[in-house]
Amino acid sequence: MKAFVTGATGFIGYHIARLLQTKGVEVRALVREGSDASLLQELDVEVLRGDLRDEESVSRAMKTCKHVYHVAADYRLWVPDVKAMYDSNVQGTRNILQAAYENSVEKVVYTSTVGILTASRNGKISDETCLASQHEMVGHYKKSKFLAEQEVYSFLNKGVPIVIVNPSTPIGTFDRKPTPTGNIIVDFINGKIPAYLDTGLNFVDVEDVAAGHLLAAERGSIGERYILGNRNMSLKKFFELLAILTNRKPPRIRFPYIPVLVAAYVDEAWAHWATHKQPTIPLTGVKMAKKYMYFNSAKAVRELGMPQTPVEYALEKALYWFVENGYVQETASPSQKKIA
């Protein structure tokens, strides 16, 4: 069998392509011109150059593929060109699903995000039934992913066999860019985290997320969504785990929310009008931190059999990988202490 994967040069997409290869599945990846596909070529993945926004190249690349994993997305908390994000995330999804419709694929796994679900300010845990409205979406990434899901429902009505998965906050190896969470880990190792905000996230091993995608293709019900997550944890606790694994001290200062929000508004305005570069304090990230992103992944565990690797182990793997691949300014190998 041959599977078509978008976003295979990214964090989750690479692990999906890698896992598919270990299962004996032929993998074809759509990769943009100029993107580094060297890791995929080491896996013997068939790399075709193209663009999600080009409907013809997408349809041509998908031919003869039975399963489609649409993982690719423009995931940034700040973008100088908002239209480009919507073109990739919304129009790109429409093009993928149109090609899947025309090629009569057997199963499409669409990678959404827990960001389109309702989060809570008091730590209440949400599940797949907690659907948010468009006006609740914070930032253009979440808004574009919300609109992309509307495309998914449209093609479900046309008979395209789609399963939706909503990853939470993955951590692990090969976070090359790195992701916003990976940046937090790298900054912590490099001593650049002086304080924290009172918020929380659901963390999960990226390899479990990849497994969840394959299990969704195999066992997922058409039209259903599955949260691919694991452990809910406050940001304070997350830093305490990092401290144990790196023999460093966790930040002790908790920033009050309002001053940080004001600083983010100023920083983003400066980026927009003057520097045209990524702001130091992304406004979207601060607004997102207002709520606890706590989720229940029991449905994916129960119906798909998604693995639940301890988050401590996933974090340790991420730390070793960042150290070994030169992301830290000084050697800070994780300790061998066991975490209770």
Contacts in CASP RR format, 6 or more apart in sequence:
PFRMAT RR
TARGET T0000
AUTHOR 0000-0000-0000
METHOD contacts of the structure
MODEL  1
MKAFVTGATGFIGYHIARLLQTKGVEVRALVREGSDASLLQELDVEVLRG
DLRDEESVSRAMKTCKHVYHVAADYRLWVPDVKAMYDSNVQGTRNILQAA
YENSVEKVVYTSTVGILTASRNGKISDETCLASQHEMVGHYKKSKFLAEQ
EVYSFLNKGVPIVIVNPSTPIGTFDRKPTPTGNIIVDFINGKIPAYLDTG
LNFVDVEDVAAGHLLAAERGSIGERYILGNRNMSLKKFFELLAILTNRKP
PRIRFPYIPVLVAAYVDEAWAHWATHKQPTIPLTGVKMAKKYMYFNSAKA
VRELGMPQTPVEYALEKALYWFVENGYVQETASPSQKKIA
1 25 0 8 1.000
1 26 0 8 1.000
1 66 0 8 1.000
1 67 0 8 1.000
2 25 0 8 1.000
2 26 0 8 1.000
2 27 0 8 1.000
2 28 0 8 1.000
2 64 0 8 1.000
2 65 0 8 1.000
2 66 0 8 1.000
2 67 0 8 1.000
3 20 0 8 1.000
3 25 0 8 1.000
3 26 0 8 1.000
3 27 0 8 1.000
3 28 0 8 1.000
3 65 0 8 1.000
3 66 0 8 1.000
3 67 0 8 1.000
3 68 0 8 1.000
3 69 0 8 1.000
4 28 0 8 1.000
4 29 0 8 1.000
4 30 0 8 1.000
4 61 0 8 1.000
4 62 0 8 1.000
4 65 0 8 1.000
4 67 0 8 1.000
4 68 0 8 1.000
4 69 0 8 1.000
4 105 0 8 1.000
5 13 0 8 1.000
5 16 0 8 1.000
5 17 0 8 1.000
5 20 0 8 1.000
5 27 0 8 1.000
5 28 0 8 1.000
5 29 0 8 1.000
5 30 0 8 1.000
5 45 0 8 1.000
5 68 0 8 1.000
5 69 0 8 1.000
5 71 0 8 1.000
6 29 0 8 1.000
6 30 0 8 1.000
6 52 0 8 1.000
6 69 0 8 1.000
6 70 0 8 1.000
6 71 0 8 1.000
6 72 0 8 1.000
6 96 0 8 1.000
7 13 0 8 1.000
7 29 0 8 1.000
7 30 0 8 1.000
7 31 0 8 1.000
7 71 0 8 1.000
7 72 0 8 1.000
7 73 0 8 1.000
8 14 0 8 1.000
8 16 0 8 1.000
8 17 0 8 1.000
8 27 0 8 1.000
8 29 0 8 1.000
8 30 0 8 1.000
8 31 0 8 1.000
8 40 0 8 1.000
8 45 0 8 1.000
8 71 0 8 1.000
9 29 0 8 1.000
9 31 0 8 1.000
9 35 0 8 1.000
9 36 0 8 1.000
9 37 0 8 1.000
9 39 0 8 1.000
9 40 0 8 1.000
10 71 0 8 1.000
10 176 0 8 1.000
10 177 0 8 1.000
11 170 0 8 1.000
11 174 0 8 1.000
11 175 0 8 1.000
11 176 0 8 1.000
11 177 0 8 1.000
11 178 0 8 1.000
11 179 0 8 1.000
11 206 0 8 1.000
12 71 0 8 1.000
12 111 0 8 1.000
12 167 0 8 1.000
12 170 0 8 1.000
12 206 0 8 1.000
12 209 0 8 1.000
12 210 0 8 1.000
12 213 0 8 1.000
13 69 0 8 1.000
13 71 0 8 1.000
13 72 0 8 1.000
13 210 0 8 1.000
14 39 0 8 1.000
14 40 0 8 1.000
14 174 0 8 1.000
15 174 0 8 1.000
15 206 0 8 1.000
15 207 0 8 1.000
15 209 0 8 1.000
15 210 0 8 1.000
16 69 0 8 1.000
16 71 0 8 1.000
16 210 0 8 1.000
16 213 0 8 1.000
16 214 0 8 1.000
17 27 0 8 1.000
17 29 0 8 1.000
17 40 0 8 1.000
17 43 0 8 1.000
17 45 0 8 1.000
18 43 0 8 1.000
18 210 0 8 1.000
19 207 0 8 1.000
19 210 0 8 1.000
19 211 0 8 1.000
19 214 0 8 1.000
20 27 0 8 1.000
20 214 0 8 1.000
21 27 0 8 1.000
21 43 0 8 1.000
21 44 0 8 1.000
21 45 0 8 1.000
23 214 0 8 1.000
25 67 0 8 1.000
26 46 0 8 1.000
27 43 0 8 1.000
27 45 0 8 1.000
27 46 0 8 1.000
28 45 0 8 1.000
28 46 0 8 1.000
28 47 0 8 1.000
28 48 0 8 1.000
28 61 0 8 1.000
28 65 0 8 1.000
29 37 0 8 1.000
29 40 0 8 1.000
29 45 0 8 1.000
29 46 0 8 1.000
29 47 0 8 1.000
29 48 0 8 1.000
30 48 0 8 1.000
30 49 0 8 1.000
30 50 0 8 1.000
30 52 0 8 1.000
30 57 0 8 1.000
30 58 0 8 1.000
30 61 0 8 1.000
30 72 0 8 1.000
31 37 0 8 1.000
31 40 0 8 1.000
31 47 0 8 1.000
31 48 0 8 1.000
31 49 0 8 1.000
31 50 0 8 1.000
32 49 0 8 1.000
32 50 0 8 1.000
32 51 0 8 1.000
33 49 0 8 1.000
33 50 0 8 1.000
33 51 0 8 1.000
37 45 0 8 1.000
37 47 0 8 1.000
39 174 0 8 1.000
40 47 0 8 1.000
41 47 0 8 1.000
48 61 0 8 1.000
50 57 0 8 1.000
50 58 0 8 1.000
50 61 0 8 1.000
51 57 0 8 1.000
51 58 0 8 1.000
52 58 0 8 1.000
52 72 0 8 1.000
52 88 0 8 1.000
52 91 0 8 1.000
52 92 0 8 1.000
52 93 0 8 1.000
52 95 0 8 1.000
52 96 0 8 1.000
53 87 0 8 1.000
53 88 0 8 1.000
53 91 0 8 1.000
53 92 0 8 1.000
53 95 0 8 1.000
54 95 0 8 1.000
55 95 0 8 1.000
55 98 0 8 1.000
55 99 0 8 1.000
58 92 0 8 1.000
58 95 0 8 1.000
58 96 0 8 1.000
58 98 0 8 1.000
58 99 0 8 1.000
59 95 0 8 1.000
59 98 0 8 1.000
59 99 0 8 1.000
59 102 0 8 1.000
59 103 0 8 1.000
62 68 0 8 1.000
62 96 0 8 1.000
62 99 0 8 1.000
62 100 0 8 1.000
62 103 0 8 1.000
62 105 0 8 1.000
63 103 0 8 1.000
65 103 0 8 1.000
65 105 0 8 1.000
66 105 0 8 1.000
66 106 0 8 1.000
66 107 0 8 1.000
67 105 0 8 1.000
67 106 0 8 1.000
67 107 0 8 1.000
67 108 0 8 1.000
67 109 0 8 1.000
67 217 0 8 1.000
68 96 0 8 1.000
68 100 0 8 1.000
68 105 0 8 1.000
68 107 0 8 1.000
68 108 0 8 1.000
68 109 0 8 1.000
69 108 0 8 1.000
69 109 0 8 1.000
69 111 0 8 1.000
69 213 0 8 1.000
69 217 0 8 1.000
70 93 0 8 1.000
70 96 0 8 1.000
70 97 0 8 1.000
70 108 0 8 1.000
70 109 0 8 1.000
70 110 0 8 1.000
70 111 0 8 1.000
71 111 0 8 1.000
71 213 0 8 1.000
72 88 0 8 1.000
73 88 0 8 1.000
73 89 0 8 1.000
73 111 0 8 1.000
73 113 0 8 1.000
73 141 0 8 1.000
73 144 0 8 1.000
73 145 0 8 1.000
73 148 0 8 1.000
74 84 0 8 1.000
74 85 0 8 1.000
74 88 0 8 1.000
74 89 0 8 1.000
74 141 0 8 1.000
74 144 0 8 1.000
75 141 0 8 1.000
75 179 0 8 1.000
76 85 0 8 1.000
76 141 0 8 1.000
77 139 0 8 1.000
77 141 0 8 1.000
77 180 0 8 1.000
77 282 0 8 1.000
77 284 0 8 1.000
77 285 0 8 1.000
78 268 0 8 1.000
78 271 0 8 1.000
78 278 0 8 1.000
78 279 0 8 1.000
78 282 0 8 1.000
78 283 0 8 1.000
78 284 0 8 1.000
79 85 0 8 1.000
79 140 0 8 1.000
80 272 0 8 1.000
80 276 0 8 1.000
82 140 0 8 1.000
85 140 0 8 1.000
85 141 0 8 1.000
85 144 0 8 1.000
86 140 0 8 1.000
86 144 0 8 1.000
86 147 0 8 1.000
88 144 0 8 1.000
89 141 0 8 1.000
89 144 0 8 1.000
89 145 0 8 1.000
89 147 0 8 1.000
89 148 0 8 1.000
90 144 0 8 1.000
90 147 0 8 1.000
90 148 0 8 1.000
90 151 0 8 1.000
92 148 0 8 1.000
93 110 0 8 1.000
93 148 0 8 1.000
93 151 0 8 1.000
93 152 0 8 1.000
94 151 0 8 1.000
96 108 0 8 1.000
97 108 0 8 1.000
97 151 0 8 1.000
97 152 0 8 1.000
97 154 0 8 1.000
97 155 0 8 1.000
97 160 0 8 1.000
97 162 0 8 1.000
98 155 0 8 1.000
100 108 0 8 1.000
100 155 0 8 1.000
100 160 0 8 1.000
101 155 0 8 1.000
101 158 0 8 1.000
101 159 0 8 1.000
101 160 0 8 1.000
105 160 0 8 1.000
105 161 0 8 1.000
106 161 0 8 1.000
107 161 0 8 1.000
107 162 0 8 1.000
107 163 0 8 1.000
107 217 0 8 1.000
108 160 0 8 1.000
108 161 0 8 1.000
108 162 0 8 1.000
108 163 0 8 1.000
109 162 0 8 1.000
109 163 0 8 1.000
109 165 0 8 1.000
109 213 0 8 1.000
109 216 0 8 1.000
109 217 0 8 1.000
110 149 0 8 1.000
110 152 0 8 1.000
110 162 0 8 1.000
110 163 0 8 1.000
110 164 0 8 1.000
110 165 0 8 1.000
111 165 0 8 1.000
111 167 0 8 1.000
111 213 0 8 1.000
112 145 0 8 1.000
112 148 0 8 1.000
112 149 0 8 1.000
112 152 0 8 1.000
112 164 0 8 1.000
112 165 0 8 1.000
112 166 0 8 1.000
112 225 0 8 1.000
113 142 0 8 1.000
113 145 0 8 1.000
113 166 0 8 1.000
113 167 0 8 1.000
114 126 0 8 1.000
114 166 0 8 1.000
114 167 0 8 1.000
114 168 0 8 1.000
114 202 0 8 1.000
114 227 0 8 1.000
114 229 0 8 1.000
114 293 0 8 1.000
114 295 0 8 1.000
115 132 0 8 1.000
115 137 0 8 1.000
115 142 0 8 1.000
115 145 0 8 1.000
115 166 0 8 1.000
115 293 0 8 1.000
116 131 0 8 1.000
116 132 0 8 1.000
116 137 0 8 1.000
116 142 0 8 1.000
116 145 0 8 1.000
116 146 0 8 1.000
116 149 0 8 1.000
116 166 0 8 1.000
117 126 0 8 1.000
117 128 0 8 1.000
117 130 0 8 1.000
117 131 0 8 1.000
117 132 0 8 1.000
117 166 0 8 1.000
117 227 0 8 1.000
117 295 0 8 1.000
118 126 0 8 1.000
118 130 0 8 1.000
118 131 0 8 1.000
118 132 0 8 1.000
118 136 0 8 1.000
119 126 0 8 1.000
119 291 0 8 1.000
119 292 0 8 1.000
119 293 0 8 1.000
119 294 0 8 1.000
120 126 0 8 1.000
120 291 0 8 1.000
120 292 0 8 1.000
120 294 0 8 1.000
121 290 0 8 1.000
121 291 0 8 1.000
121 292 0 8 1.000
122 292 0 8 1.000
123 200 0 8 1.000
123 292 0 8 1.000
123 294 0 8 1.000
124 292 0 8 1.000
124 294 0 8 1.000
125 232 0 8 1.000
125 294 0 8 1.000
125 295 0 8 1.000
125 296 0 8 1.000
126 294 0 8 1.000
126 295 0 8 1.000
126 296 0 8 1.000
127 227 0 8 1.000
127 295 0 8 1.000
127 296 0 8 1.000
127 298 0 8 1.000
127 299 0 8 1.000
128 166 0 8 1.000
128 224 0 8 1.000
128 225 0 8 1.000
128 226 0 8 1.000
128 227 0 8 1.000
128 299 0 8 1.000
132 146 0 8 1.000
134 143 0 8 1.000
134 146 0 8 1.000
134 147 0 8 1.000
137 143 0 8 1.000
137 145 0 8 1.000
137 146 0 8 1.000
138 284 0 8 1.000
138 285 0 8 1.000
138 287 0 8 1.000
138 288 0 8 1.000
139 284 0 8 1.000
139 287 0 8 1.000
140 284 0 8 1.000
141 284 0 8 1.000
149 164 0 8 1.000
152 162 0 8 1.000
152 164 0 8 1.000
155 162 0 8 1.000
156 162 0 8 1.000
156 222 0 8 1.000
156 223 0 8 1.000
161 222 0 8 1.000
162 222 0 8 1.000
162 223 0 8 1.000
163 216 0 8 1.000
163 217 0 8 1.000
163 220 0 8 1.000
163 221 0 8 1.000
163 222 0 8 1.000
163 223 0 8 1.000
163 224 0 8 1.000
163 225 0 8 1.000
163 226 0 8 1.000
164 223 0 8 1.000
164 224 0 8 1.000
164 225 0 8 1.000
164 226 0 8 1.000
165 212 0 8 1.000
165 213 0 8 1.000
165 216 0 8 1.000
165 225 0 8 1.000
165 226 0 8 1.000
165 227 0 8 1.000
165 228 0 8 1.000
165 300 0 8 1.000
166 225 0 8 1.000
166 226 0 8 1.000
166 227 0 8 1.000
166 228 0 8 1.000
166 295 0 8 1.000
167 204 0 8 1.000
167 209 0 8 1.000
167 228 0 8 1.000
167 229 0 8 1.000
168 201 0 8 1.000
168 202 0 8 1.000
168 203 0 8 1.000
168 204 0 8 1.000
168 227 0 8 1.000
168 228 0 8 1.000
168 229 0 8 1.000
168 230 0 8 1.000
168 293 0 8 1.000
168 295 0 8 1.000
168 297 0 8 1.000
169 181 0 8 1.000
169 201 0 8 1.000
169 202 0 8 1.000
169 203 0 8 1.000
169 204 0 8 1.000
169 293 0 8 1.000
170 179 0 8 1.000
170 181 0 8 1.000
170 203 0 8 1.000
170 204 0 8 1.000
170 205 0 8 1.000
170 206 0 8 1.000
170 209 0 8 1.000
171 181 0 8 1.000
171 182 0 8 1.000
171 185 0 8 1.000
171 203 0 8 1.000
171 204 0 8 1.000
171 205 0 8 1.000
171 206 0 8 1.000
171 311 0 8 1.000
171 314 0 8 1.000
171 315 0 8 1.000
171 318 0 8 1.000
172 205 0 8 1.000
172 206 0 8 1.000
172 207 0 8 1.000
172 314 0 8 1.000
172 315 0 8 1.000
172 317 0 8 1.000
172 318 0 8 1.000
172 321 0 8 1.000
173 206 0 8 1.000
173 317 0 8 1.000
173 318 0 8 1.000
173 320 0 8 1.000
173 321 0 8 1.000
174 206 0 8 1.000
174 321 0 8 1.000
175 181 0 8 1.000
175 182 0 8 1.000
175 206 0 8 1.000
175 318 0 8 1.000
175 321 0 8 1.000
175 322 0 8 1.000
178 185 0 8 1.000
178 186 0 8 1.000
178 322 0 8 1.000
178 327 0 8 1.000
180 285 0 8 1.000
181 201 0 8 1.000
181 203 0 8 1.000
182 318 0 8 1.000
182 322 0 8 1.000
184 193 0 8 1.000
185 242 0 8 1.000
185 315 0 8 1.000
185 318 0 8 1.000
185 319 0 8 1.000
185 322 0 8 1.000
186 322 0 8 1.000
186 327 0 8 1.000
186 328 0 8 1.000
187 193 0 8 1.000
188 239 0 8 1.000
188 242 0 8 1.000
188 246 0 8 1.000
188 248 0 8 1.000
189 242 0 8 1.000
189 246 0 8 1.000
189 248 0 8 1.000
189 319 0 8 1.000
189 322 0 8 1.000
189 323 0 8 1.000
189 327 0 8 1.000
189 328 0 8 1.000
189 332 0 8 1.000
190 328 0 8 1.000
190 329 0 8 1.000
190 330 0 8 1.000
191 248 0 8 1.000
193 239 0 8 1.000
193 251 0 8 1.000
194 251 0 8 1.000
194 253 0 8 1.000
195 251 0 8 1.000
195 252 0 8 1.000
195 253 0 8 1.000
195 254 0 8 1.000
195 255 0 8 1.000
196 235 0 8 1.000
196 236 0 8 1.000
196 239 0 8 1.000
196 251 0 8 1.000
196 253 0 8 1.000
196 254 0 8 1.000
196 255 0 8 1.000
197 235 0 8 1.000
197 254 0 8 1.000
197 255 0 8 1.000
197 257 0 8 1.000
197 260 0 8 1.000
197 286 0 8 1.000
197 289 0 8 1.000
198 234 0 8 1.000
198 235 0 8 1.000
198 236 0 8 1.000
198 254 0 8 1.000
198 257 0 8 1.000
199 234 0 8 1.000
199 235 0 8 1.000
199 289 0 8 1.000
199 290 0 8 1.000
199 291 0 8 1.000
199 292 0 8 1.000
199 293 0 8 1.000
200 232 0 8 1.000
200 233 0 8 1.000
200 234 0 8 1.000
200 235 0 8 1.000
200 238 0 8 1.000
200 289 0 8 1.000
200 292 0 8 1.000
200 293 0 8 1.000
200 294 0 8 1.000
201 232 0 8 1.000
201 233 0 8 1.000
201 235 0 8 1.000
201 238 0 8 1.000
201 292 0 8 1.000
201 293 0 8 1.000
201 294 0 8 1.000
202 229 0 8 1.000
202 230 0 8 1.000
202 231 0 8 1.000
202 232 0 8 1.000
202 233 0 8 1.000
202 293 0 8 1.000
202 294 0 8 1.000
202 295 0 8 1.000
202 297 0 8 1.000
203 229 0 8 1.000
203 230 0 8 1.000
203 231 0 8 1.000
203 233 0 8 1.000
203 238 0 8 1.000
203 311 0 8 1.000
203 314 0 8 1.000
203 315 0 8 1.000
204 228 0 8 1.000
204 229 0 8 1.000
204 230 0 8 1.000
204 231 0 8 1.000
204 297 0 8 1.000
204 311 0 8 1.000
204 314 0 8 1.000
205 230 0 8 1.000
205 307 0 8 1.000
205 309 0 8 1.000
205 311 0 8 1.000
205 313 0 8 1.000
205 314 0 8 1.000
205 317 0 8 1.000
206 314 0 8 1.000
207 309 0 8 1.000
207 314 0 8 1.000
208 228 0 8 1.000
208 229 0 8 1.000
208 230 0 8 1.000
208 306 0 8 1.000
208 307 0 8 1.000
208 308 0 8 1.000
208 309 0 8 1.000
208 314 0 8 1.000
209 228 0 8 1.000
209 229 0 8 1.000
211 306 0 8 1.000
211 307 0 8 1.000
212 226 0 8 1.000
212 228 0 8 1.000
212 300 0 8 1.000
212 304 0 8 1.000
212 305 0 8 1.000
212 306 0 8 1.000
212 307 0 8 1.000
213 228 0 8 1.000
215 300 0 8 1.000
215 304 0 8 1.000
215 305 0 8 1.000
215 306 0 8 1.000
216 226 0 8 1.000
216 304 0 8 1.000
219 303 0 8 1.000
219 304 0 8 1.000
219 305 0 8 1.000
220 226 0 8 1.000
220 303 0 8 1.000
220 304 0 8 1.000
221 303 0 8 1.000
226 297 0 8 1.000
226 299 0 8 1.000
226 300 0 8 1.000
226 303 0 8 1.000
226 304 0 8 1.000
226 306 0 8 1.000
227 295 0 8 1.000
227 296 0 8 1.000
227 297 0 8 1.000
227 299 0 8 1.000
227 300 0 8 1.000
228 297 0 8 1.000
228 300 0 8 1.000
228 306 0 8 1.000
229 295 0 8 1.000
229 297 0 8 1.000
229 300 0 8 1.000
229 306 0 8 1.000
230 297 0 8 1.000
230 308 0 8 1.000
230 309 0 8 1.000
230 311 0 8 1.000
231 311 0 8 1.000
232 292 0 8 1.000
232 294 0 8 1.000
232 295 0 8 1.000
233 241 0 8 1.000
233 311 0 8 1.000
234 292 0 8 1.000
235 289 0 8 1.000
236 250 0 8 1.000
236 254 0 8 1.000
239 250 0 8 1.000
239 251 0 8 1.000
240 250 0 8 1.000
241 311 0 8 1.000
241 312 0 8 1.000
241 315 0 8 1.000
241 339 0 8 1.000
242 248 0 8 1.000
242 250 0 8 1.000
242 315 0 8 1.000
242 319 0 8 1.000
243 249 0 8 1.000
243 250 0 8 1.000
244 335 0 8 1.000
244 337 0 8 1.000
244 339 0 8 1.000
245 312 0 8 1.000
245 315 0 8 1.000
245 316 0 8 1.000
245 319 0 8 1.000
245 334 0 8 1.000
245 335 0 8 1.000
245 337 0 8 1.000
245 339 0 8 1.000
246 319 0 8 1.000
246 332 0 8 1.000
246 334 0 8 1.000
246 335 0 8 1.000
247 332 0 8 1.000
247 335 0 8 1.000
248 332 0 8 1.000
257 286 0 8 1.000
257 289 0 8 1.000
257 290 0 8 1.000
260 281 0 8 1.000
260 286 0 8 1.000
261 283 0 8 1.000
261 286 0 8 1.000
261 287 0 8 1.000
263 281 0 8 1.000
264 279 0 8 1.000
264 281 0 8 1.000
264 282 0 8 1.000
264 283 0 8 1.000
264 285 0 8 1.000
264 286 0 8 1.000
264 287 0 8 1.000
265 283 0 8 1.000
267 279 0 8 1.000
267 280 0 8 1.000
267 281 0 8 1.000
267 283 0 8 1.000
268 279 0 8 1.000
268 281 0 8 1.000
268 282 0 8 1.000
268 283 0 8 1.000
270 279 0 8 1.000
271 277 0 8 1.000
271 278 0 8 1.000
271 279 0 8 1.000
297 306 0 8 1.000
297 308 0 8 1.000
300 306 0 8 1.000
301 308 0 8 1.000
312 339 0 8 1.000
316 334 0 8 1.000
319 334 0 8 1.000
320 333 0 8 1.000
320 334 0 8 1.000
322 328 0 8 1.000
323 331 0 8 1.000
323 332 0 8 1.000
323 333 0 8 1.000
323 334 0 8 1.000
END
